[in-house]
């Protein structure tokens, strides 16, 4: 079975796991460095550090807006349909906030302003990290209880961890902040990673038949599942981005990245580990 030139039965286990492990190592270095410098694996957005979000409808360009608010901690300027612009500012003292409010009222009287306090943002940050940690631990415990073998269960947990780590590194590289929306997307990705890897592991270990046939069948089914999901999420991303629905756009962006990463980890990393494991078991 081939997909985009990838024949899952053509390569040896070592060849299959090489690329995912190298990317996991590089991602781990980047995520580790970001954690040391910011306290989080991905640079946090205003949801977690506090700040001000401003939505304006103006024909002014992104460059004009950046020049207008040059004296304030402007983090980003997002663009949507209908001349909509979404501006995010970092934490400011009371004097800066008052000055910013006056400037916005003068230039954009119809603007919508939302403020998140720094203390509240820190609380959300802690809750989000705990949610990710406990969700992953819960998934790992269930997997080990179901399979009861270190190699098969460990391969699923490793693939899921790699999904999260590499996705977080890509988020950091392309500038997607860690927010409530992206945290929700990472939580969803943990569940999807478990599903796709459980499909592969169950097909290979529980069904009878030749290894190559079982692997090809699982690959075919898994790719169809993931492609269907990718299509739906891509459509969601287009609609949300065009309609300037930021939280949905962020969720869709992270899921798109994560699903492509999951395809690699499921059908290269996990499949390679299981292929090597089954071959060794058959030789005994």
N, C-alpha and C positions, 0 to 999 in steps of 0.2 A: 504494500500500500504506500503510495507516494503522495505527498502534499507539499507543493511549492518546492519540489526537488528533494524533499527529505524522505528517504526510505528508512523507516524505523527498524527494519531488519538487516540493513546493510552494515551498520556500524557496530563495533565492539563496545562492551560496557564502558571501558576506559575512555574511548572516543566520545561517547554520548555524555558522560558526566563532566568532561574537561571544561567546556565553555561555561556551563552554569556555575561550576565551582569557582572559576576565575572571576566571573562577574560578581558572585556572592562575596568573595574576598575583597574586591575593589569597593563594592557597595558598603561592606562592613567598615572599611577604613573611613569612607566619607561620612557615614552615619555616626560612627564613633567620634570623629572630629567635630561634627556639628553638635553632638550631644555635650561634648566637653565645653564648647564655646557658647552654646545657647541654653543648655539644660534640657533640650528636646532633640529627638532624632532628625527633625525637620524644622527649619526656621518658622517660628510661630507667627500666625496672623493676628489681627487685632482682637479676634475672639478670645485669645489666650493671654495677650499682653496688655489689653486695653487700648482704646483709641477711639477715633471718630470716623464714621462712614457717612459720606455725603453723596446723594444722587441728584444730578442736575440735568436739565434738558437744554442744551445749548449747541450752537453751530461752531463754537470755539474748538480749535484743534487741541490735540493732546499736548502739543508743545506750548500752546498759549496758556492752557490750564496749569502746566508745570511752572511756567514763568509767573503766572498770577499768584500762585501759592508757594513761591520759592522760599519765603521766609518761615515756612511751617514744615513740620516733619511729614511731608507727603510721601507715602510708601508706594502707591500705585495709582494708575488711572486706567480704568476699564472702559471699553466702548461697547455700546449696544445699538439697537435699531432706534429710529426716530430721534436721532441726535442725543440719545441718552448717554450720560457719562457717570461712572461710579468711581469716586475718589476715596482712598483710605489714608488716614493720617495716624501716626503713632501717638503715644502718650504725650500730653502737654500739660503745663501748669494752668492755673485758673486764668491768669492774665492772657496767655496765648489763646486759650479757648474763647475768651470773650472777644479778643481781636479777630479771631477766625470767624466767629459768629457774625460780627459786624460786617466783615468783608463779604461773606456769603450773602447776607441780606441785601447789601448794596448792589452786588453784581448779579446775583441769582436769587431773587426773592421767592421763587417757587421751589427752591431746593428742599430736599428732604434730608434731615440730619439725624443720625442715630449715634449715640455715644455708649461705649462700654467701659465701665470703671476698671482700673488696674487690678483692684482686689478681687472683683468678680471674675475678671479674666483669669487670674491665677487659680481661683477655685475651679473654674471650668477646665483649666489645663490639667490639674491633678486628677479630676474625675475622668477625663478623656484617656489619660495614660493608664489609669487603673482599669478602665473598661477594656482597653486593648490587651493589657497583660492578662487579666482574668479570662477574657474570651479565648486567648490563645492557649492558656493553661487548660481551660475546660475542654477545648477541642483535642488537645494532646492526650488528656486523661481518657477521654472517650475512645480515641483511636487505639491506645494501648490496651484498654479493656476489651475491645472488639477483636483485635488481631493477636494479642498476647505473644507476639514474637518481636524481638528487638529490631531485626532488619526491616521487616515489612512495615511495622508501625513507625520505626525511626525514619524510614525513607519518606513517609507521608508528612511527618512533622517537620523534617528538614526541608522538604519542598515548600511547605506552607510558610515556614520561617523565611526561606529565600525569597518567596513572593513578596512578603511584607518588606524585607530589608532592601531588595533591589528597587521595588516601587518607591520606597521612601527616598532612596538615593536619587532616582530620576526626578522625583518631585523637587528635591533640593537643587538639582542641576538646572532644571528649566524654570524654577522660580514659583512653584505652586506651594503656598504656605500651609502649615498645619492649622486647620480650623475645625469648627464643629462639623462642617460638611465633609471635609477630607478625612476626618477621623471616622465618620460614619461609613465612608467608602472603604477604608481599610478594614473595618469590622466586617463589612459585607465580603471583602476579598478573602478573609480568613475562612468564612463559610464556603465560598466557591472553591477555594483551593482544596479544602478537605473533600468536597464532592467529587471534583475531577480526579483527584488522586485515589480516592476510595474506589471509583469506577475502575481505574487501571489495576489497582491491587487486587480487587475482588475477581476481575476477569482472569488475571494471571494465576492466582493462587487457589481459587475455588473451583474453577471450571477444568474439565478434562480436555485433552487434545494436545496438539503440537504447540510448542512455545511460540513459534513464528506466526501460526494462524491466530492464536489467542491475542497476541500483541497487535497484529494487523487489525483484527476486529475491534479491539478496544480503542485503537488509534482512530479508526474510522468514526466510531460513535462519538468519541470525545471531541474530535475536531468539528463534527457537525453541531454538537451542543455548544461549543465555545463560539463558533462562527455565528450561530443564531443569536446568542446573547450579545456578541459584539455589535451585530447589526442593530439590535434594539437600543443598545446604549449609545451607539453613534448617532442614531436619530434623536435620542433624548438630548445629547450634547448639542446638536445643531439647533434644536428648538430652544433650549435653555439659553444658549449663548446669544442667539439672535434676539431673544426676548429679554435679555439682560437679567435672567433669574440666576443670580450668582451662585447660590448654594447648590442648586441642581447642576449647574455647569461644572462646579468644582467636583461634585460627586461623580459625575459622568467622566470627567477627565481622568481622575484617579483610577476609576474602574477600567477604562480603556487601557491605560498603561498596565494595570495589574493583570488584566486578562491576557495580554500579549506575553507578559512575563510568566504567567502561570502556564501558558502553552509550552514555553521552553522548559520550565522546571518539571512539569508533569511528564512530557514526552521525551525529555533528554535526561534530566537528573534522576527522577524517580524510576523511569523505565530502564535506565542504564543500571541502576542499583539492583532492581528486581531481576533483570535479565542475568546479571552476573550471579546473583544469589541462587536463582533457579538452576542455572547451569551447574553450579557447584553441588547443589543438592542432588541433581540427576546423576552425577558422577559417583556418588557414594553408593 
